[in-house]
Amino acid sequence: MNLNKLFYLLIFLFISNELLAQQTDSAYVRENYTKIERQIPMRDGIKLFTSIYIPKNQSKKYPFLINRTPYTVQPYGEDKYKTSLGNFPAMMREGYIFVYQDVRGKWMSEGNFEDVRPQIVGKKTKTSIDESTDTYDTIDWLVKNIKNNNGNAGIYGISYPGFYSTTSLPNAHPALKAVSPQAPVTDWYVGDDFHHRGTLFVMDAFSFMTTFGVPRPKPITPDKGPKSFNFPIQDNYRFYLEAGSLKNLKDKYFADSIKFWNDLFAHPNLDTFWKARLILPHLTNVKPAVMVVGGFFDAEDAYGTFATYKAIEKQNPSANNILVAGPWFHGGWVRSVGSSFGDIEFGQPTSTYYQENFELPFFKHYLKGEGDFNAAEANIFITGSNQWKKFETWPPKDTDTKNLYLQPNGKLSFEKVGRTDSWDEYVSDPNNPVPYQDGIQVKRPREYMIDDQRFASRRPDVKTYQTDALTEDITITGPVLANLVVSTTGTDADYVVKLIDVYPEDAPNPTPNPKNLVMGGYEMLVRGEILRGKYRNSFEKPEPFVPGVVTKVYYPMPDVAHTFKKGHKIMIQIQNSWFPLADRNPQKFMDIYQAEKGDFQKATQRIYHDVNNSSFITVSVLK
């Protein structure tokens, strides 16, 4: 049997085992849990639909493990059961009272839904509500009405349910003992999901809101809900480019039917609308134990993971608050084995390790009082070296801050260049934007976060800088800071910076190799981030560029934890579009939501790298 046939046989066996495991899990739920459904009243009279799975073994008392979600608690009906409970099957076998709730205004719950509902400070009436009060009222009802509970509750959730986990922390119910926000939606303007530093992530926002944003006049089940959008062009690059502009996209497909899309158009800058939806300032006086979880290669909410952990840490110095971050896509710590992602192998089942060493013992210890939970402050899987590391702080303290200087002729070095009047010049054309990934895709693949960047290196409007082959391993942890000195002939521009690990030319290909990968010279994306240039000084007050004037553009990128191995090279790529991941900048100062097709214009860009105008990337190198 050749290696390719063996590979596909192993895939077949894996899928067969997965299906068998699902059937086994489904049977376990029915045999060991009783399901009930309740409409739990909130303080303003609105009732939230809640599915409750109670262990049939009543010989002991159980804590609650709660998941509040806008994505439906289906299946509906007390005779219809989920196929598994908790984040992964091992949680189900631990024995909890599992609680799933449709949040206010979604699916079978009453009330009106509001995206990332603002927190109310100093509630003026007893019926004032936010997501914190809805969580409090839910826990209060559960403790008082569900028999055989031990008086303790925990909350977990990934992505939007991660946001609802975070909102349980302000003024938490006394019974709430453990909370795990996982890839939590945190800041929809600066870094999560639909905006990155003022730039609209149009592809994610559009595809999500075509179904999620459809208004729901009354409680409904998913079979009566909105259907998935059928893309008329099976190439996302062409679909969004041929739309012409955000305005055309809205007029053709949404009109005024999607409230959140209208909100985007009404609030292009960081104003009170967005500030009200930021949960971070409210994370004070945190009493439950908190475990924030996320992935370094999370395409949706990598920002929220680190921002949430840091906010709790800063505003609650004595809080029991820890961080777990690994080499995962969105939810990959429970949605995959975690031994690889995209083309990159990690040499171990990182997700299984997480489940067994963090999530299971975390809830077991704080909700049941069983076992020890001795996790470090920051528990980090470092890619490249492929090792779990424990740190007393995050970012780690034992680091050296170093600058990677852009230099002439595509060079990159920790040494500052000595030349004067040195720059790279090229033309960026929003009508021929740089794609975010090679190939043709209908929807945005999650693998773009770690994929090979050689396709971008070949474009004349992508500037590439790389070090010589490293003579020793270099591990970079924590935030990456882009410090660019630029000029443009336009009055606005986007700036994309990518940190890349370049493999040696003799890097071996995987065995087996069904995708025919060439790992020699592979350019692995470690981190990429974009800034809309007009927000370089303030997200509240955008400023135009003065054509031809040398200008500083500084911005932070989400945290990393990666070892560039000896023999590899560190690469920086800089470009002015990342399409259709990010919407196109017309390259003139205006409200881009009102741009017409004819507003998009070419501009000549310069990146400076001389002794007086140094462009560099600041990193923290682990000692």
Buried (B, 14 or more C-beta within 10 A) or exposed (E): EEEEEEBEEEEEEEEEEEEEEEEEBBEBBBEBBEBEBBEBBBBBEBBBBBBBBBBEEEEEBBBBBBBBBBBBBBBBEEEEBBBBBBBBBEBBBBBBBBBBBBBBBBBBBBBEBBBBBBBBEEBEEEEEBBBBBBBBBBBBBBBEEBEEBBEBBBBBBBBBBBBBBBBBBBBBBBBBBBBBBBBBBBBBBBBBBBBBBBBBBBBBBBBBBBEBBBEBEEBBEEEEBBEEBEBEEEBBBEBBBEBBBBBBBBEEBBEEEBBBBBBBBEBBBBEEBBBEBBBBEBBEEBBBBBBBBBBBBBBBBBBBBBBBBBBBBEBBEEBBBBBBBBBBBBBBBBBBBBBBBBBBEBEBBBBBBBBEBBBBBBBBBBBBEEEEBEBBBBBBBBBBBBBBBEBEEBBBEEBEEBBBBBBEEBBBBBEEBEEEEBBBEBEBBBEEBBBBBBEEBEEBBBBBBBBBBBBBBEBEBBBBBBBEEBEEBBBBBBBBBBBBBBBBBBBBBBBBBBBBBBBBEEBEEBEBBEEEEBBEBBBBBBBBBBBBBBBBBEBEEBBEBEEEEEBEBEBBBBBBBBBBBEBBBBBBBBBBBBBBBBBBBBBBBBEBBEBEEEBBBBBBBBBBBBEEBBBBBBBBBBE
